[in-house]
Amino acid sequence: MSLYNVSIITVCKNSEATIRRTIESVLNQTYKNIEYIIIDGGSTDRTTEIIKEYQDMFEKRLWYISEKDHGIYDAMNKGILRAAGDVIGIINSDDWYEPDAVERIVAAYERHTNANAICAQANIVSGNLITDKTKNKFEEEIWKGMPLPHPGVFVLRETYSRFGLYDTGYRIAADYDFILRLYIDNARFEILDDALVNFQMGGVSTTELVTTAVETWNVVNKYLRYCPMPLEIEALHRKYILISGFKEMLSRSEGIILSNLLQCFDHDNRKFSIFGSGYWGKQIHKYLKDHHMSVECFLDNDRTKWGDTVLGAKVYSPNWIFENEETNCILAIMEPDQKVIDQLKEYSKDKRFQWVTVSEIMHRVVPLVYPAYFIE
């Protein structure tokens, strides 16, 4: 039997709908040398009752506290300080492990005895469906944002003692701050390719996009002197904040987008065609429909899409413009090829129709709505 003692920590509050699956994924691990610590933030639903149901099943290997805290990272720190294991994993109350996850992490530590952290991949879950799997892009992504799925990260307890706990000054990005801190101090990471955890979409990092982008930049900026390409990385994070702000504004159907959009045209025509039927095209279509605007069609240079229907609108060749001059065209490609720009300039040189890019609208409206977050 392995000599590694493993502590698993779950932080929760009002998690009655999901925590049972999380607890059972720990209970049913093939590796049994586990203590399970649950830090509850003072739930007012049945969360603590559900936890109590499992205490006997863990045979004194599960304990919990329920009290107010100062955020998720304060709660994580409480668990780490109470953990007795050699290795510590943190699993959220709506995520869950594969049955052999801990066994395989311990085996990896036995192979890589100098590792400070062993990191597994995660299945990305939306609703009840696995929609994607994270990939090992650690070196490529380390300066862009959190490069690892946090529920897949297992850290030696002595590593927390050496490098410190989570910075509670962050609400969303303290896990990234911790990983970047280790990376800069030359801690050793071993990255596994297998997905050993299941990560449920919908947490604050996937819904509060602007806050996540800003906190991520704040972390990077703190360590920017260590970055081998600081100017490029700073520009990248400026872009992240802009795009995140625009996504949030679209999702909330902010009227300021429409008012600025209409100002780009010198007539009162409210019929729109959307050039680009990909992600941004679909987002703009939904936004316009939410505001009762007429979306006549999508335009796309990809011949294989011509005749398709996307969100109820037909996809046509851009030549459709010549027969339908009275349309406001939105170039819904965030970074369009210069050929597309030249193509639209050619179409509009005789003022047969007018067009604007998503990027232009984004740069106009985001600083107005998020002045405190926007980086000058």
N, C-alpha and C positions, 0 to 999 in steps of 0.2 A: 504493500500500500504506500502511496505517496506520503511524504512527510509534510506537504503543503497544507496548511489550514487556510481556508478561503472564507472571507466575509463578503456577503452580498447585502447591499443597502438599497432599500426602496424609499423614496421620498413621496409623500402623498398628501392630498387634502381633498375631501369630498369625492373619493374615487370609487364609490360603491359599484359603479357600472362596469369597471374594468379590472379592479385590483385582484379579483378572484383568479383570473387567468394568469396574472403576474405571479401571485403566490404559488399557484400550482405548478408553474414552470420551474420554480426554485425547488419546491417539494419533490418533484419528479426527476430531478437531476440524477444521472447515473453515478456521478461522483458525490459521495455522501459526507465528506469531511467539510461541512459548510455550516457556518452560523449565519442566520438571517436576521437583519436589523431593519425594522420599519420605523421611519421617522414621520409621524403624522402631524400635520400643522394645525390640529384642533378641528377635526372634521365635525360637521353638524348633521351628516347623513349616517348611513349604516356602515361606513368604512371600518371603524374600530370593532364593530360587532363581527364583521366578516373576518377580520384579522384574528380575533379570539377563537373563532371556529377551528383555526388551523394550529393553534399552539400545541395541543397534545400530539398532533400528527408529526410535528417536528421534533418531538421528544426532547424538549428543553433547548433546542437549537434555534428557536425563534423568540425574539423579544422586541417590544415596541415601546415607544413613548408617544404621547399625544399632547402637544402644547403649542402655543403660538410661536412662530419663528419670524425671522426677518428676510424671508424669501427662500427660494429653492436651494441656493448655494449655502446659505446659513444652515439649512436642514441637512444638506449633504455633509458639511463640515462636522455637524454633531455626530452623524453616523460614523464618519472616519475616525474621530477622536475616541469613540467607544469600541471600535472594531479591534478584535483580537487576532484576526487572521494575518497570515503572511502576505496574502494577495487580496486585494479589495476590488470588487466589481460593483457598479451602480446601475440598477435597472429601474426605469421609470414605471409608474403605476398603471400605464396603459401599454407597456411593451412587454415582451416575454422572450424567454430563452428557448432554443432548441434543447431537447432532452440531454444531449451529450456536450453541451456548450462548456460547462465548467471542467469536465474531464479533459476536453481537448485543449483548453487554456492551460491547465496544469501540466499536461504532456508537453506543451510548447515551452513552458518555463523550465521543465526538466531538460529539454534540448538546448535551450538558450539561457544558460545560468547567469549570464551577465546582463540580461534584459531588465530595464526599469519598468517597461510597460509592454504587454502583449495585447494586440488589437485585432479583433475579428471584424468581418464585414457584417452588414445587416440587410435583411429583406425589408424593402420599403412597402408598407401596407397602407392601403386606402380603403376604408370600410372593412370588408372581409377579403379583399383581393390583394395579392402581392403584385405590385405594379412595376417594381424595379429592384435592383440589388446594388448596393454600394460597391465601388471598385477601389483598388489600392492605387491612389494617386497622391500619396502622402507628400513626396518631394515636390510634385508639380503644384499642389494646392496649398502648401503650408502657409504661404504669405497672402493667400486669397481669402481664407476663412477656415472654419473648423474642418480639418482634413479627414477626420475619423468620426464614425458614428459613436457618440458617447456611450450608449449602452453596451457597445462591443469592446470598450477599453477596460482592461484589468491591470491595476497598478500595484506594485509592491508597497506595502505599508511604509517601509523605510524610505521609499521615494517621496511619499508625502512628508515624512519627517525632514527629509533633506531639502526639498524644494518648496515646501509650504502647501497650504490648503487653497481652497477656491477663494478668490477675491470677491467679497460680498458687495463691493461697490458696483459690480455688474449685475444686471437682472437677467440677461440672456446669454452673454458671451464669456462667462467666467471659465467654462470648460475649455474654450479656445485659448483664453489667456494662460491657463495652466499648461496646455499642450505646447504652446509656443514658448513658454518659459522653459520647459524641459528641453525643447529642441535647441534653443539658443545656448543652453548650458551643456549641450552634448550628451544628454541622456540617451540611452539606447532603446530604440523601439523595434519590436519585431511585429511585422504586419502579416496576418494570415489572409488567405484568399477566400476562405469559406465563410458563408453567412451563418453565424451561430446565434444571432438575435433577430427579433422581429420588431421593427420600429414603426409605430403608428403615426401617420401624418396627422397634423392638426394642432400640435403644440404651439406655444407662443413663438418659437423660432420660425415656424412656417406660416403664421398668421400675422404677426406684428413685423412686417417686412422692413419698414423703415427703421424701427428701433434696433432690429437685428443688424441691419447694414451699418448703422451709425456706431453701435457698440463694437462691431467687428473692426471698423476703421479705427476706433479709439484704442483697441488692443494693438493693432498693427502699428499705429502711430507711436505708441509707447516704446516699441522695440525697433522702430524704423532704422535706427542707426546700425543695426545688425543685418539689415536686408541688403543683398547684393545688387538690387536694382530698385532703389527707393522711388525714383521718379515715375517709373512705369507702374509700380504697385500703388502709389498714391493716386495716379490717374485712373487706375482700375477701380479703386474704391470710390472715387468721385462718381464714376459711372454707375457702380452698384447702388449708391444711395439715390441717384436720379431715377434709375429704373425701378427700384423698390418703391419709391414714392409714387411713381406713375401707376404701378400695379395696384397699390393700395387705393389710389384715387379712382381708378377704373372700377375696382371691386365695390367701392362705396357709391359709385355712380355720381361723382362730384360734378355739379353743374358748371363749375368753372372751366372744365375741359371743353364742354360744348360751346360756351360763350366765346372762348378763345379760338376754338376751331372755326366758328362762323365768321369771326373777324378776319380770317385769312382769305376770305372770298369777297369780291366786290359786288355781289348780288345776293338776293334773298332766296336762292335756290336751296332747298333742303333735301335734295336727292343726292345720295352718295353711292359711289362705287369704291370698292376696296381693292387696291392692288396688293396682292399677296394673300394667299389663303391658308397660311400657317398660323403659328401661335398668336402673333400680334393681330393678324387679320381677324381671327376669331374673337379676340378680346375687344377689338374696336367694333365689330359687328354687334356683340352683346351690348356694349355701351350705347351705341346708337339706337338699338331697338328699345333699350330701357328708357330712352328719352324720346321715343315715338318718332324717330327719324326714319326715312325711307332708304333702305339698303337695296339698291337695284341688282347688284351682282358682285362677285369677286372677279378680279382680273389676274391672270397668271401667265408667265411665259412658259411654264411647263405644259407641253402639249398633252401629256398623259392625264392631266387634270381637266382639260376642256370637256364640258358637258357634265361633269360631276356636280353634285349638289352638296354644299357645305352649309350647315345650319339653316337649311331651307332656301339658300340663295345659289343660283347657278354660277359656275366658274366658266369664264369665257377668255378668249384670246384678247390681249390688249387692243387689238384692232376694233373691238366692239366700240371703242371711244368714237371712231369716225362716224358711226351711225347714231350715236347718242351723245351729242355734244353738250347737252345741258345736264351735266353731272359734276358734282364736287368729288374729286378723286383723292383718296387718302392712301399714301404709300405706306403700307403697314408692314414694313420690313425695317427693323431697327438699324441695321447696317447694310443698306442696299448696295449692290454692285453698281459701279459707275456707269455701266452699260444701261442699267435700268433708269438711272437719273437722266442720262442723255436721251433715252427713249422717250421719257415723259416731257423733257424739254422740247423735243422735236414735235411731239403731238400738240403741245400747247403754244408753239411759237406764233400761230395765227390767232391765239386766244379762243380756240374752239372750246376749250374747257380749262378748268383751273385745278391745281393739285397742291397738296401740302404733305410733308413727311410726318410720321409719328414722332420722330426724333425732335423735329422743330416744335411741335406742340408740347412734348415732354419738357424741353428746356424752358419753355415759356411759363408753364403752369406749376411745375414742382417747387421752384423757389418761392412762389407766392403762397403756397399752402404749407410748406415746411421751412419757413425762414430760419428757424432755430437749428434745424438739422442740416440745411444745405451748406456744403463746403464751398466757400468762395476761392 
